Amino acid sequence: MRKKLIYIVDDEADICNLITNQLEKHGYETRSFQTGSHMLQALSRRQPDLCVIDLGLPDMDGIAIVRQLCDEPGLGVIIISGRDSTSDRVLGLEFGADDYLIKPFDPRELVARVNSLFRRFGHIETAASQDLSSRRARFAGWEYDPNTLTLRTLNQQRNETLSAAEAGLLQLLLRSPKQILSRDQLLQGYADPFDRSIDVRMSRIRKKIEDDPRAPKIIKTVYGAGYILTVDVNWVDS
């Protein structure tokens, strides 16, 4: 089986080396970069499975790179940063990162988060290979393709790409329409989940599918209980 390729972007060589050594001990292939521009050049030649990226880069805004990376289907993103406020963590997740780890951190914790993320990828891939979930889901004028993690309107006027974390949440809702799913059910597979991670990712999904994300009609919050997909779901052959 091909080793998972991870790009590490941090301006401190010692941190790059520390992360590289720990990840390679656990069977991952890595490449490290100390500037965002060098990583983006490498990305144009070969896409990794995951990027671990520091926000405090010397040549460009780390958040801007995160936004760009999250437009790449199937590419996971973990932010590592010394910015430890709740607003910074929320911002990182809002821009599409799959996880956020605060410096200083134990490299073993990073490995645990990487493993957790790839397990979530694996759950999505497994679901896509099953009879039901390999089909496309149609709901509320949208069609979701689990093989490409993409949404498109049935009139084909809009297309949206989901991150792995967003796709995982949406798939849970699509498999259980008109049922309340608790936060614990939606948090399955996350290592040390951030309290607001589900809310932030649900907000991103709503921005993509709702006419008015501030007054959602497709995915509603049931306060004190969880979330519910309020519409019917029809599964069609790909």
C-alpha positions as a Markdown table, in Angstrom:
| # | Residue | x | y | z |
|---|---|---|---|---|
| 1 | Met | 0.0 | 0.0 | 0.0 |
| 2 | Arg | 1.3 | 3.5 | -0.9 |
| 3 | Lys | 2.5 | 5.5 | 2.0 |
| 4 | Lys | 0.5 | 8.6 | 2.7 |
| 5 | Leu | 2.4 | 11.8 | 1.7 |
| 6 | Ile | 2.4 | 14.7 | 4.2 |
| 7 | Tyr | 3.7 | 18.2 | 3.5 |
| 8 | Ile | 5.0 | 20.1 | 6.5 |
| 9 | Val | 5.2 | 23.9 | 6.3 |
| 10 | Asp | 6.9 | 25.8 | 9.1 |
| 11 | Asp | 9.6 | 28.4 | 9.1 |
| 12 | Glu | 11.5 | 26.8 | 12.0 |
| 13 | Ala | 13.7 | 24.0 | 10.7 |
| 14 | Asp | 13.8 | 22.3 | 14.1 |
| 15 | Ile | 10.1 | 22.0 | 14.2 |
| 16 | Cys | 10.0 | 20.6 | 10.7 |
| 17 | Asn | 12.7 | 18.0 | 11.6 |
| 18 | Leu | 10.8 | 17.1 | 14.8 |
| 19 | Ile | 7.5 | 16.5 | 13.0 |
| 20 | Thr | 9.2 | 14.8 | 10.1 |
| 21 | Asn | 11.0 | 12.3 | 12.3 |
| 22 | Gln | 7.9 | 11.5 | 14.3 |
| 23 | Leu | 5.6 | 11.0 | 11.2 |
| 24 | Glu | 8.2 | 8.9 | 9.4 |
| 25 | Lys | 8.5 | 6.6 | 12.5 |
| 26 | His | 4.8 | 5.9 | 12.0 |
| 27 | Gly | 5.1 | 5.0 | 8.3 |
| 28 | Tyr | 4.3 | 8.3 | 6.6 |
| 29 | Glu | 6.2 | 9.9 | 3.7 |
| 30 | Thr | 7.0 | 13.5 | 4.3 |
| 31 | Arg | 8.4 | 16.6 | 2.7 |
| 32 | Ser | 9.1 | 19.8 | 4.7 |
| 33 | Phe | 9.2 | 23.4 | 3.6 |
| 34 | Gln | 10.1 | 26.6 | 5.4 |
| 35 | Thr | 8.1 | 29.0 | 3.1 |
| 36 | Gly | 4.6 | 28.8 | 1.7 |
| 37 | Ser | 5.8 | 29.6 | -1.8 |
| 38 | His | 8.1 | 26.5 | -1.9 |
| 39 | Met | 5.3 | 24.3 | -0.7 |
| 40 | Leu | 2.9 | 25.7 | -3.4 |
| 41 | Gln | 5.5 | 25.0 | -6.1 |
| 42 | Ala | 5.8 | 21.4 | -4.9 |
| 43 | Leu | 2.0 | 21.1 | -4.7 |
| 44 | Ser | 1.8 | 21.9 | -8.4 |
| 45 | Arg | 4.0 | 18.9 | -9.2 |
| 46 | Arg | 2.6 | 16.4 | -6.7 |
| 47 | Gln | -0.4 | 16.7 | -4.4 |
| 48 | Pro | 0.0 | 15.2 | -0.9 |
| 49 | Asp | -2.6 | 13.5 | 1.2 |
| 50 | Leu | -2.3 | 16.1 | 4.0 |
| 51 | Cys | -0.6 | 19.4 | 4.7 |
| 52 | Val | 0.5 | 20.4 | 8.2 |
| 53 | Ile | 0.9 | 24.1 | 8.1 |
| 54 | Asp | 2.0 | 26.9 | 10.5 |
| 55 | Leu | 0.1 | 30.2 | 10.1 |
| 56 | Gly | 3.2 | 32.3 | 10.9 |
| 57 | Leu | 5.1 | 32.0 | 7.7 |
| 58 | Pro | 7.7 | 34.5 | 6.6 |
| 59 | Asp | 6.6 | 35.0 | 3.0 |
| 60 | Met | 2.8 | 34.8 | 2.9 |
| 61 | Asp | -0.3 | 34.6 | 5.1 |
| 62 | Gly | -0.8 | 31.1 | 6.4 |
| 63 | Ile | -4.6 | 31.5 | 6.4 |
| 64 | Ala | -4.5 | 32.4 | 2.7 |
| 65 | Ile | -2.7 | 29.2 | 2.0 |
| 66 | Val | -5.2 | 27.2 | 4.0 |
| 67 | Arg | -8.0 | 28.7 | 1.9 |
| 68 | Gln | -6.2 | 27.7 | -1.2 |
| 69 | Leu | -5.4 | 24.1 | 0.0 |
| 70 | Cys | -9.0 | 23.6 | 1.0 |
| 71 | Asp | -10.1 | 24.0 | -2.6 |
| 72 | Glu | -8.2 | 20.9 | -3.5 |
| 73 | Pro | -10.5 | 17.8 | -3.3 |
| 74 | Gly | -9.3 | 15.1 | -0.9 |
| 75 | Leu | -6.5 | 17.1 | 0.6 |
| 76 | Gly | -6.5 | 17.3 | 4.4 |
| 77 | Val | -5.2 | 20.3 | 6.3 |
| 78 | Ile | -4.0 | 20.5 | 9.9 |
| 79 | Ile | -3.0 | 24.0 | 11.2 |
| 80 | Ile | -0.2 | 24.3 | 13.8 |
| 81 | Ser | 0.1 | 27.7 | 15.4 |
| 82 | Gly | 1.1 | 29.7 | 18.5 |
| 83 | Arg | -2.2 | 31.6 | 18.2 |
| 84 | Asp | -4.2 | 30.0 | 20.9 |
| 85 | Ser | -7.3 | 32.1 | 21.2 |
| 86 | Thr | -10.7 | 30.7 | 20.5 |
| 87 | Ser | -11.3 | 33.2 | 17.7 |
| 88 | Asp | -8.1 | 32.0 | 15.9 |
| 89 | Arg | -9.1 | 28.4 | 16.2 |
| 90 | Val | -12.6 | 29.2 | 14.9 |
| 91 | Leu | -11.2 | 31.2 | 12.0 |
| 92 | Gly | -8.9 | 28.4 | 11.0 |
| 93 | Leu | -11.8 | 25.9 | 10.9 |
| 94 | Glu | -14.0 | 28.3 | 9.1 |
| 95 | Phe | -11.5 | 28.6 | 6.3 |
| 96 | Gly | -11.7 | 24.8 | 5.9 |
| 97 | Ala | -8.9 | 23.3 | 8.0 |
| 98 | Asp | -9.7 | 19.8 | 9.4 |
| 99 | Asp | -7.9 | 20.3 | 12.7 |
| 100 | Tyr | -6.0 | 23.0 | 14.7 |
| 101 | Leu | -3.1 | 22.2 | 17.1 |
| 102 | Ile | -1.6 | 24.8 | 19.4 |
| 103 | Lys | 2.1 | 25.3 | 19.8 |
| 104 | Pro | 4.0 | 24.1 | 21.8 |
| 105 | Phe | 2.7 | 20.5 | 21.3 |
| 106 | Asp | 3.8 | 17.0 | 21.8 |
| 107 | Pro | 4.7 | 15.4 | 18.4 |
| 108 | Arg | 2.9 | 12.3 | 19.5 |
| 109 | Glu | -0.3 | 14.3 | 19.7 |
| 110 | Leu | 0.2 | 15.5 | 16.2 |
| 111 | Val | 0.6 | 11.9 | 15.0 |
| 112 | Ala | -2.6 | 11.0 | 16.9 |
| 113 | Arg | -4.5 | 13.8 | 15.0 |
| 114 | Val | -3.0 | 12.8 | 11.7 |
| 115 | Asn | -4.1 | 9.2 | 12.3 |
| 116 | Ser | -7.6 | 10.4 | 13.3 |
| 117 | Leu | -7.9 | 12.4 | 10.2 |
| 118 | Phe | -6.9 | 9.6 | 7.9 |
| 119 | Arg | -9.4 | 7.3 | 9.7 |
| 120 | Arg | -12.1 | 9.9 | 8.8 |
| 121 | Phe | -10.9 | 9.9 | 5.2 |
| 122 | Gly | -11.0 | 6.1 | 5.4 |
| 123 | His | -14.6 | 6.1 | 6.7 |
| 124 | Ile | -15.6 | 8.4 | 3.8 |
| 125 | Glu | -13.8 | 6.2 | 1.2 |
| 126 | Thr | -15.4 | 3.1 | 2.7 |
| 127 | Ala | -18.8 | 4.6 | 2.6 |
| 128 | Ala | -18.3 | 5.7 | -1.0 |
| 129 | Ser | -17.5 | 2.1 | -1.9 |
| 130 | Gln | -20.6 | 0.6 | -0.3 |
| 131 | Asp | -23.7 | 0.0 | -2.4 |
| 132 | Leu | -25.9 | 2.8 | -0.9 |
| 133 | Ser | -23.3 | 5.5 | -0.4 |
| 134 | Ser | -21.5 | 4.9 | -3.7 |
| 135 | Arg | -24.7 | 6.4 | -5.2 |
| 136 | Arg | -25.3 | 10.1 | -5.4 |
| 137 | Ala | -27.6 | 11.7 | -2.8 |
| 138 | Arg | -30.3 | 14.2 | -4.0 |
| 139 | Phe | -31.9 | 16.5 | -1.6 |
| 140 | Ala | -33.4 | 20.0 | -1.6 |
| 141 | Gly | -32.3 | 20.7 | -5.2 |
| 142 | Trp | -28.7 | 19.5 | -4.5 |
| 143 | Glu | -26.8 | 16.4 | -5.6 |
| 144 | Tyr | -23.9 | 15.1 | -3.4 |
| 145 | Asp | -21.3 | 12.8 | -4.9 |
| 146 | Pro | -19.4 | 10.9 | -2.1 |
| 147 | Asn | -16.7 | 9.8 | -4.6 |
| 148 | Thr | -15.5 | 13.3 | -5.2 |
| 149 | Leu | -16.8 | 15.1 | -2.1 |
| 150 | Thr | -18.6 | 17.6 | -4.3 |
| 151 | Leu | -22.1 | 19.2 | -4.3 |
| 152 | Arg | -23.9 | 20.6 | -7.3 |
| 153 | Thr | -27.3 | 22.0 | -7.9 |
| 154 | Leu | -29.6 | 19.9 | -10.0 |
| 155 | Asn | -29.7 | 22.7 | -12.5 |
| 156 | Gln | -25.9 | 22.6 | -12.6 |
| 157 | Gln | -25.5 | 26.3 | -11.9 |
| 158 | Arg | -23.5 | 25.8 | -8.8 |
| 159 | Asn | -20.7 | 23.5 | -7.7 |
| 160 | Glu | -19.2 | 23.2 | -4.2 |
| 161 | Thr | -16.3 | 21.1 | -3.0 |
| 162 | Leu | -16.3 | 19.9 | 0.6 |
| 163 | Ser | -13.4 | 19.3 | 2.9 |
| 164 | Ala | -13.1 | 15.8 | 4.4 |
| 165 | Ala | -14.5 | 17.0 | 7.7 |
| 166 | Glu | -17.5 | 18.7 | 6.1 |
| 167 | Ala | -18.2 | 15.6 | 3.9 |
| 168 | Gly | -18.1 | 13.3 | 6.9 |
| 169 | Leu | -20.7 | 15.5 | 8.7 |
| 170 | Leu | -22.9 | 15.8 | 5.6 |
| 171 | Gln | -22.8 | 12.0 | 5.0 |
| 172 | Leu | -23.9 | 11.3 | 8.5 |
| 173 | Leu | -26.9 | 13.6 | 8.0 |
| 174 | Leu | -27.8 | 12.2 | 4.6 |
| 175 | Arg | -27.8 | 8.7 | 6.0 |
| 176 | Ser | -30.3 | 9.7 | 8.7 |
| 177 | Pro | -32.7 | 12.3 | 7.2 |
| 178 | Lys | -35.3 | 13.7 | 9.5 |
| 179 | Gln | -33.5 | 12.3 | 12.6 |
| 180 | Ile | -31.8 | 14.3 | 15.3 |
| 181 | Leu | -28.1 | 13.5 | 15.5 |
| 182 | Ser | -26.4 | 14.5 | 18.7 |
| 183 | Arg | -23.1 | 16.3 | 18.9 |
| 184 | Asp | -21.5 | 13.1 | 20.2 |
| 185 | Gln | -22.7 | 11.2 | 17.1 |
| 186 | Leu | -21.4 | 13.9 | 14.8 |
| 187 | Leu | -18.0 | 14.1 | 16.6 |
| 188 | Gln | -17.2 | 10.4 | 16.1 |
| 189 | Gly | -13.7 | 9.8 | 14.9 |
| 190 | Tyr | -12.3 | 13.2 | 16.1 |
| 191 | Ala | -9.2 | 13.2 | 18.4 |
| 192 | Asp | -9.6 | 15.7 | 21.2 |
| 193 | Pro | -12.4 | 17.6 | 19.5 |
| 194 | Phe | -12.6 | 21.3 | 19.9 |
| 195 | Asp | -15.9 | 22.3 | 21.5 |
| 196 | Arg | -17.0 | 24.5 | 18.6 |
| 197 | Ser | -15.6 | 22.3 | 15.7 |
| 198 | Ile | -19.0 | 20.8 | 14.8 |
| 199 | Asp | -20.7 | 24.2 | 14.9 |
| 200 | Val | -18.1 | 25.8 | 12.7 |
| 201 | Arg | -18.1 | 23.0 | 10.1 |
| 202 | Met | -21.9 | 22.9 | 10.1 |
| 203 | Ser | -21.9 | 26.7 | 9.4 |
| 204 | Arg | -19.6 | 26.1 | 6.4 |
| 205 | Ile | -21.9 | 23.4 | 5.0 |
| 206 | Arg | -24.9 | 25.8 | 5.5 |
| 207 | Lys | -23.1 | 28.6 | 3.6 |
| 208 | Lys | -22.8 | 26.2 | 0.7 |
| 209 | Ile | -26.4 | 24.8 | 0.5 |
| 210 | Glu | -28.8 | 27.2 | 2.3 |
| 211 | Asp | -30.4 | 30.1 | 0.6 |
| 212 | Asp | -30.0 | 32.0 | 3.9 |
| 213 | Pro | -27.4 | 30.4 | 6.2 |
| 214 | Arg | -28.6 | 32.6 | 9.1 |
| 215 | Ala | -32.1 | 31.1 | 8.9 |
| 216 | Pro | -31.4 | 27.5 | 7.7 |
| 217 | Lys | -34.2 | 25.3 | 6.4 |
| 218 | Ile | -32.3 | 22.3 | 5.2 |
| 219 | Ile | -30.1 | 21.6 | 8.3 |
| 220 | Lys | -31.6 | 22.9 | 11.5 |
| 221 | Thr | -30.2 | 23.1 | 15.0 |
| 222 | Val | -32.3 | 21.4 | 17.7 |
| 223 | Tyr | -31.1 | 23.3 | 20.7 |
| 224 | Gly | -29.8 | 21.0 | 23.5 |
| 225 | Ala | -30.1 | 18.0 | 21.2 |
| 226 | Gly | -28.1 | 18.3 | 18.0 |
| 227 | Tyr | -28.8 | 18.8 | 14.3 |
| 228 | Ile | -31.4 | 17.5 | 11.9 |
| 229 | Leu | -31.6 | 17.2 | 8.1 |
| 230 | Thr | -35.2 | 18.3 | 7.5 |
| 231 | Val | -35.6 | 17.1 | 3.9 |
| 232 | Asp | -36.0 | 13.8 | 2.1 |
| 233 | Val | -33.0 | 12.2 | 0.5 |
| 234 | Asn | -33.1 | 10.1 | -2.7 |
| 235 | Trp | -30.1 | 7.9 | -3.7 |
| 236 | Val | -29.5 | 7.6 | -7.5 |
| 237 | Asp | -27.0 | 5.6 | -9.5 |
| 238 | Ser | -23.8 | 7.4 | -10.4 |
